[in-house]
Amino acid sequence: MKKVILGYLVHRDQEWISLTGPDELTFNKYMKKSKALWTRTHKCYLLPCNKKTAEQIRTDLSKNYMLDMEPLRQGLLSRKQQAGVTERKAVVNTSKAISEYEAGLRDWEMRYQ
């Protein structure tokens, strides 16, 4: 069986499932039928990143190809971790910036009294 790799990709500010597979007629016909976009930049097919699309790809392609979904899982996990980290940093940095600003004002007021 030939291998198809599913990955996670952000392209033109949208999240996509990237499909990299063999260059053969049956695979290319399936991609056209599913209305996948070809990107020359990344040299792969793109489908919208949602659960319904992932399940449809899994059921349709698993009959003829061996699927490697690990890059997709890793991409989604890293996206989830990055989203959680940025939210926490924003809160911490905001309070720190305010306290530094207030400390700077106090120093300035003390200098010119």
C-alpha positions in Angstrom: 0.0 0.0 0.0 1.1 3.5 -0.7 1.4 6.1 2.0 -0.6 9.3 2.4 0.6 11.9 5.0 -1.9 14.1 6.7 -0.5 17.3 8.3 -1.6 20.5 9.9 -0.8 23.7 8.0 -1.6 27.4 8.3 -1.7 28.9 4.9 -3.0 32.5 4.1 -4.2 32.9 7.7 -6.4 29.8 7.6 -6.0 26.4 9.1 -5.8 23.5 6.7 -5.3 19.7 6.6 -2.4 19.1 4.2 -2.4 15.9 2.2 0.8 14.6 0.6 0.5 11.4 -1.3 1.6 9.5 -4.4 1.3 11.1 -7.8 -1.2 8.6 -9.4 -4.5 8.9 -11.1 -6.8 7.5 -8.4 -5.3 9.8 -5.7 -5.6 12.9 -7.9 -9.2 12.0 -8.9 -10.2 11.7 -5.2 -8.6 15.1 -4.5 -10.5 16.7 -7.3 -13.7 15.1 -6.3 -13.3 16.3 -2.7 -12.5 19.8 -4.0 -9.1 20.0 -2.4 -6.9 22.9 -3.3 -3.4 22.4 -4.6 -0.7 24.7 -3.2 2.5 25.2 -5.2 4.1 26.8 -2.2 3.9 23.7 0.0 3.4 21.2 -2.8 0.4 19.4 -1.3 -3.4 19.4 -1.3 -5.3 21.4 1.2 -8.7 20.7 2.8 -10.4 22.8 5.6 -9.3 21.8 9.0 -12.3 20.4 10.9 -13.4 17.1 12.4 -15.9 16.3 9.6 -13.3 16.6 6.9 -10.8 14.5 8.8 -13.3 11.7 9.3 -14.3 11.8 5.6 -10.6 11.6 4.5 -10.0 8.7 6.9 -12.9 6.6 5.7 -12.4 7.3 2.0 -8.6 6.9 1.7 -8.0 4.1 4.2 -9.5 1.6 1.7 -6.6 2.2 -0.8 -3.8 3.9 1.1 -2.0 3.7 4.4 -2.6 6.9 6.3 0.0 8.6 8.5 -2.0 11.0 10.8 0.7 11.6 13.3 1.8 15.0 11.8 -1.8 16.2 12.0 -2.1 15.2 15.6 1.1 16.9 16.5 0.1 20.1 14.7 -3.2 20.2 16.5 -1.6 19.6 19.9 1.0 22.3 19.4 -1.7 24.7 18.3 -3.7 24.0 21.4 -0.6 24.5 23.6 0.3 27.8 21.9 -3.2 29.1 22.4 -3.1 28.4 26.1 0.4 29.9 26.6 -0.3 33.2 24.8 -3.4 33.8 26.9 -1.5 33.4 30.2 1.4 35.5 29.0 -0.8 38.4 28.1 -2.3 38.6 31.6 1.1 38.4 33.3 2.8 40.9 31.0 -0.1 43.4 31.4 0.0 43.6 35.2 3.8 43.8 35.1 3.8 46.6 32.6 1.3 48.6 34.7 3.4 48.2 37.9 6.6 49.2 36.0 4.7 52.2 34.6 3.5 53.3 38.0 7.0 52.8 39.5 8.4 55.0 36.7 5.9 57.7 37.5 6.8 57.7 41.2 10.5 58.0 40.3 9.8 60.9 38.0 7.6 62.7 40.6 10.3 62.3 43.2 13.0 63.7 41.0 11.2 66.9 40.2 9.8 67.9 43.6 
